[in-house]
Structure formats: structure tokens, C-alpha cells
Amino acid sequence: MPQEIVCRNAQLDDTSILVEFNRAMALETESKVLDAAMLSQGVTALLENPDLGFYVVAEYDGAVIGALMVTTEWSDWRNGVFWWIQSVYVQPEFRRQGVYRRLYRAVQGMAAEDSKVCGFRLYVAQDNTAAQQVYKTLGMSPTHYWIFEDLI
């Protein structure tokens, strides 16, 4: 099956599946129920404004089966941009079949064509050991930083 997976940048007509994936991911990983209307507005805003980031989707047999979002962080230390990988989701029946690997390799290919990109970052729940192993297998390593937030 992995040979038939095609990765592409998401378009506006992918909004509903991206909303569905984000809701499923939040419920699965954090037991959070996201508001579909608010999420739809957020996904649409990103798709309509490339300065905010972009989504990459994986298709199999014409159906979207996985996705991730990329946003940016400026690094003055490196005079470059980190691409943050977020909102990763692969439909359960397609997990452990190389879908995320294909998505990540597609993003790496895009970054290789952009001299401003200096690296990739993502955050992962401390208890999500399966995802951590996948990221390590693809060459990523944990950092010594913790993430703090103050929601408004």
C-alpha cells in the first residue's frame, strides 16, 4: 500500500476532513472535544493565509487518510525558520503503514527547496510513546526544553 500514498498541499475543499481529523486527534490524545465551528474557522483561516502555515495531506485511493500542519517560528540564533509540525493525524486503519513517514518526507522535500528553513520541531504528549518512537525513527530527537503556555 505505501507506494500508492500521494502527499499534496491541502486545499480549501479539504477543510471538512481536516476538521474531522483535528477533532479526532484532540479526543484521542487529550480527551478534548473541540468545537467544530471554531475549528472550521481556524482551518479555513490557515488555508486562506499561507503566512500562517500550511497543511499537507496523504491520499490513498483518492481519499485523504492523514494530515499534518506546518507553522513557522523565527530563530534569530540561526537566522532561519523552524517548521513546527502540528495537528498530526492518520486514520487508525492506516497507522503503522508509513503514512506519517510519507507526510514527513514530503515536508522535508519542501524545506530542502527553501533556504530559510533551518529545522523541524514538534511537540508530543509525554505518554504518547508510540508517536515518540516514530519521530525518533525518522531522525528527530527530544530536546531539553519544556513548553509553557498561558491561554487567553
C-alpha positions in Angstrom: 0.0 0.0 0.0 2.7 2.7 0.8 3.5 3.0 -3.0 0.0 4.3 -3.6 0.1 7.1 -1.0 0.2 10.5 -2.5 1.1 13.6 -0.5 0.0 17.1 -1.5 -0.7 20.5 0.0 -4.2 20.8 1.3 -6.8 23.0 -0.4 -9.9 24.7 0.9 -12.1 21.7 -0.2 -10.1 19.6 2.4 -11.5 21.7 5.2 -14.1 19.2 6.4 -11.7 16.3 6.6 -9.1 18.4 8.4 -11.7 19.5 10.9 -12.7 15.8 11.4 -9.0 14.8 11.8 -8.3 17.6 14.3 -11.3 16.7 16.4 -10.4 13.0 16.4 -6.8 13.8 17.3 -7.8 16.0 20.2 -10.2 13.5 21.6 -7.8 10.6 21.2 -4.7 12.3 22.6 -6.1 14.8 25.1 -9.7 13.7 25.7 -10.8 17.2 24.5 -13.9 17.8 22.4 -13.2 20.7 20.0 -15.9 23.0 18.8 -16.4 22.1 15.1 -17.4 25.6 14.0 -14.4 27.3 15.7 -12.1 24.6 14.3 -13.5 25.0 10.8 -12.9 28.8 11.0 -9.3 28.1 12.2 -8.6 25.6 9.5 -10.1 27.9 6.8 -8.1 30.8 8.1 -4.8 28.9 7.7 -5.7 27.6 4.3 -6.6 31.1 3.1 -3.5 32.7 4.6 -0.2 30.9 3.7 1.7 33.3 6.0 0.1 31.3 8.9 1.3 27.9 7.7 0.0 25.1 5.6 -1.4 21.6 5.7 -0.1 18.5 3.9 -2.4 15.6 3.3 -1.8 12.0 2.4 -4.2 10.4 0.0 -4.8 6.7 -0.7 -7.2 5.6 -3.5 -8.5 9.2 -3.8 -9.3 9.6 -0.1 -7.5 11.7 2.4 -6.1 9.3 5.1 -3.7 11.5 7.0 -2.6 15.1 7.5 -0.3 17.4 9.3 0.0 21.1 9.7 3.2 23.2 9.5 3.6 26.6 11.2 6.8 28.7 11.5 9.0 30.0 14.2 11.7 32.6 13.5 15.1 31.7 15.0 17.4 34.7 15.5 20.1 32.4 16.7 20.1 30.6 13.3 18.8 33.4 11.1 16.2 30.9 9.8 12.8 29.4 10.3 11.8 26.3 12.2 8.9 24.4 10.7 6.7 23.2 13.5 4.8 20.1 12.7 1.4 20.1 14.4 -2.1 18.5 14.1 -0.7 15.2 13.0 -3.4 12.6 12.3 -3.5 9.3 10.5 -6.8 7.4 10.3 -6.5 4.4 12.6 -6.8 1.7 9.9 -3.8 3.3 8.1 -1.4 3.6 11.0 1.9 1.7 11.1 1.9 1.6 7.3 4.3 4.5 6.6 1.7 7.3 6.1 3.3 9.7 8.6 6.7 8.8 7.1 5.4 9.9 3.7 4.0 13.1 5.1 7.2 14.0 6.9 9.4 13.2 3.8 7.1 15.4 1.7 7.6 18.3 4.2 11.4 17.6 4.3 11.4 17.9 0.5 9.6 21.2 0.6 12.0 22.5 3.2 15.0 21.4 1.1 13.8 23.9 -1.5 13.5 26.8 1.0 16.9 28.1 2.2 15.2 29.9 5.2 14.2 26.6 6.8 16.7 25.6 9.5 14.9 22.6 11.1 11.8 20.9 12.3 10.2 20.9 15.6 7.1 19.3 17.1 5.6 18.6 20.5 4.3 15.3 21.6 2.4 14.2 24.7 4.8 12.7 27.3 2.8 9.5 27.4 2.5 9.1 23.7 5.4 6.7 23.4 4.2 5.2 20.1 4.5 8.6 18.4 7.8 9.4 20.1 9.2 6.2 18.7 8.1 7.1 15.2 9.7 10.6 15.4 12.9 9.1 16.7 13.0 6.6 13.9 12.7 9.4 11.4 15.8 11.2 12.9 14.2 13.6 15.4 15.4 13.7 19.0 13.9 15.1 22.2 15.1 18.5 23.4 15.8 19.7 26.9 13.0 22.3 26.7 9.6 22.2 28.3 6.6 24.0 26.8 4.8 26.5 28.9 1.6 28.3 27.9 -0.8 30.9 29.1 -4.1 30.6 27.3 -6.2 33.7 26.9 
